[in-house]
Amino acid sequence: MVKFDVISGFLGSGKTTLIRKILNSLDSSEKIVLIENEFGDVSVDREILAIEGFDIYEISNGCVCCKLKGEFIFTLKQILSQKIDRIIFEPSGIFILSEIFDLFKDPQISSECHLNSITTVVDAQNFSNYIQSYSGFFKSQICSASSLIISKTQLLLPEEISQIELQLRMLNETATILAKNWTELSNAELLDLVDKKAILMVNNMEHSLSHDFDSLGLRTSNILKLEQLENILNKCKNGDFGNILRGKGLIKSDNCFLEFHYVDGQYSIIASKNVATGVVSFIGTNLQKQPLTLTFLTDP
């Protein structure tokens, strides 16, 4: 029986980073397939994970909990026709996690694979904002999880992390909660997230949430210096391109590619190797798509 593991979390929480850590902890003899669901037109995460050398299926331009559910089921059945051991699914950051249980009402799917674990990554730095502003999506992802792992704990005080743990426990009484600096996570702790005997709670949250978000995804061959990319991301922070909640991308620079991550006003940039093409993706509200597109497609 194929294991089906879900790594969920709101926009920019650190899902892809966690998946990379889990992949490096799993038995190398396992045949693993990844499914990436990107709300926008292109998947930056797919490009990042492809560097690790795993088989990746991409479902983009919508969310598989509604618009793309049929395509997702079709893709999953295709994958199950192969000889594999595990599927790791990374849904979009605005996925209604309780919808995952509907997948296993399909007799073909339920006879060939089982829901092994549901891990939700909780962004400590933006916890208060997200639970107030995007309560429906955020709580669905928390309440339906078998494990909750808190990210960015190094940016908060221990007593602040304790308060987040308390609120998480009030929302989910059974999930394992892991709250520590990710640099200190052991292989055993990472494996426990996906292979420890999980308690899966069916959360019957009504699918009444509206995906009223704008998205922009594009591929680009432009070359930008670090300072130029920083200037663009500071404009995002200042609201020049609308209310951007999440941005990520790989941009060609002088001697390497620059991998950037933008989350609700904060951003980071690191050098990245073995990248084939430039790609960027943004999600938010009232996106100024034309000027944002020109920023990445026009020579600086």
VENPE-V941510 format. One record per pair of residues at least 12 apart in sequence whose C-alpha atoms are under 7 Angstrom apart, sorted by sequence separation. I is the first residue (numbers start at 1). J is the second residue. If there is no record, write none. Layout:
i->I j->J
i->I j->J
This chain:
i->248 j->260
i->249 j->261
i->258 j->270
i->259 j->271
i->248 j->261
i->258 j->271
i->259 j->272
i->247 j->261
i->248 j->262
i->257 j->271
i->258 j->272
i->247 j->262
i->256 j->271
i->257 j->272
i->246 j->262
i->247 j->263
i->256 j->272
i->257 j->273
i->43 j->60
i->246 j->263
i->256 j->273
i->42 j->60
i->245 j->263
i->246 j->264
i->257 j->275
i->41 j->60
i->245 j->264
i->40 j->60
i->41 j->61
i->244 j->264
i->33 j->54
i->34 j->55
i->35 j->56
i->36 j->57
i->37 j->58
i->38 j->59
i->39 j->60
i->40 j->61
i->120 j->141
i->33 j->55
i->34 j->56
i->35 j->57
i->36 j->58
i->37 j->59
i->38 j->60
i->39 j->61
i->40 j->62
i->120 j->142
i->33 j->56
i->34 j->57
i->35 j->58
i->36 j->59
i->37 j->60
i->38 j->61
i->39 j->62
i->38 j->62
i->39 j->63
i->120 j->145
i->174 j->199
i->37 j->63
i->119 j->145
i->122 j->148
i->124 j->150
i->252 j->278
i->118 j->145
i->119 j->146
i->120 j->147
i->121 j->148
i->122 j->149
i->123 j->150
i->124 j->151
i->125 j->152
i->148 j->175
i->153 j->180
i->154 j->181
i->224 j->251
i->251 j->278
i->118 j->146
i->119 j->147
i->120 j->148
i->121 j->149
i->122 j->150
i->123 j->151
i->124 j->152
i->143 j->171
i->147 j->175
i->148 j->176
i->149 j->177
i->150 j->178
i->153 j->181
i->223 j->251
i->224 j->252
i->225 j->253
i->237 j->265
i->250 j->278
i->251 j->279
i->16 j->45
i->63 j->92
i->117 j->146
i->118 j->147
i->119 j->148
i->120 j->149
i->121 j->150
i->122 j->151
i->123 j->152
i->124 j->153
i->143 j->172
i->146 j->175
i->147 j->176
i->148 j->177
i->149 j->178
i->150 j->179
i->223 j->252
i->224 j->253
i->225 j->254
i->250 j->279
i->65 j->95
i->121 j->151
i->125 j->155
i->142 j->172
i->145 j->175
i->146 j->176
i->147 j->177
i->148 j->178
i->149 j->179
i->222 j->252
i->223 j->253
i->249 j->279
i->250 j->280
i->65 j->96
i->221 j->252
i->249 j->280
i->63 j->95
i->77 j->109
i->248 j->280
i->249 j->281
i->248 j->281
i->65 j->99
i->247 j->281
i->248 j->282
i->247 j->282
i->246 j->282
i->247 j->283
i->246 j->283
i->244 j->282
i->245 j->283
i->246 j->284
i->244 j->283
i->245 j->284
i->244 j->284
i->96 j->137
i->243 j->284
i->244 j->285
i->95 j->137
i->98 j->140
i->243 j->285
i->94 j->137
i->97 j->140
i->242 j->285
i->243 j->286
i->244 j->287
i->96 j->140
i->97 j->141
i->242 j->286
i->243 j->287
i->96 j->141
i->242 j->287
i->98 j->144
i->147 j->193
i->241 j->287
i->242 j->288
i->97 j->144
i->241 j->288
i->241 j->292
i->32 j->84
i->146 j->198
i->31 j->84
i->32 j->85
i->33 j->86
i->34 j->87
i->35 j->88
i->36 j->89
i->37 j->90
i->39 j->92
i->146 j->199
i->31 j->85
i->32 j->86
i->33 j->87
i->34 j->88
i->35 j->89
i->36 j->90
i->37 j->91
i->38 j->92
i->146 j->200
i->30 j->85
i->31 j->86
i->32 j->87
i->33 j->88
i->34 j->89
i->35 j->90
i->36 j->91
i->37 j->92
i->145 j->200
i->221 j->277
i->144 j->201
i->221 j->278
i->144 j->202
i->220 j->278
i->144 j->203
i->219 j->278
i->220 j->279
i->143 j->203
i->219 j->279
i->218 j->279
i->219 j->280
i->218 j->280
i->217 j->280
i->218 j->281
i->217 j->281
i->216 j->281
i->217 j->282
i->216 j->282
i->215 j->282
i->216 j->283
i->215 j->283
i->214 j->283
i->215 j->284
i->213 j->283
i->214 j->284
i->213 j->284
i->214 j->285
i->213 j->285
i->214 j->286
i->136 j->209
i->214 j->287
i->216 j->289
i->119 j->193
i->222 j->296
i->222 j->297
i->220 j->296
i->117 j->194
i->220 j->297
i->222 j->299
i->116 j->194
i->117 j->198
i->2 j->84
i->3 j->85
i->4 j->86
i->5 j->87
i->6 j->88
i->7 j->89
i->8 j->90
i->11 j->93
i->2 j->85
i->3 j->86
i->4 j->87
i->5 j->88
i->6 j->89
i->7 j->90
i->8 j->91
i->10 j->93
i->11 j->94
i->2 j->86
i->3 j->87
i->4 j->88
i->5 j->89
i->6 j->90
i->9 j->93
i->10 j->94
i->98 j->202
i->98 j->203
i->15 j->121
i->98 j->204
i->14 j->121
i->98 j->205
i->13 j->121
i->4 j->113
i->13 j->122
i->2 j->112
i->3 j->113
i->4 j->114
i->5 j->115
i->13 j->123
i->1 j->112
i->2 j->113
i->3 j->114
i->4 j->115
i->5 j->116
i->6 j->117
i->7 j->118
i->8 j->119
i->9 j->120
i->1 j->113
i->2 j->114
i->3 j->115
i->4 j->116
i->5 j->117
i->6 j->118
i->7 j->119
i->8 j->120
i->9 j->121
i->1 j->114
i->3 j->116
i->5 j->118
i->6 j->119
i->7 j->120
i->8 j->121
i->9 j->122
i->10 j->138
i->9 j->141
i->8 j->141
i->14 j->151
i->13 j->151
i->25 j->187
i->25 j->190
i->26 j->191
i->25 j->191
i->22 j->190
i->22 j->191
i->40 j->215
i->41 j->216
i->42 j->217
i->40 j->216
i->41 j->217
i->42 j->218
i->40 j->217
i->5 j->194
i->44 j->248
i->44 j->249
i->51 j->274
i->12 j->246
i->11 j->246
i->44 j->279
i->44 j->280
i->44 j->281
i->42 j->281
i->40 j->281
i->12 j->263
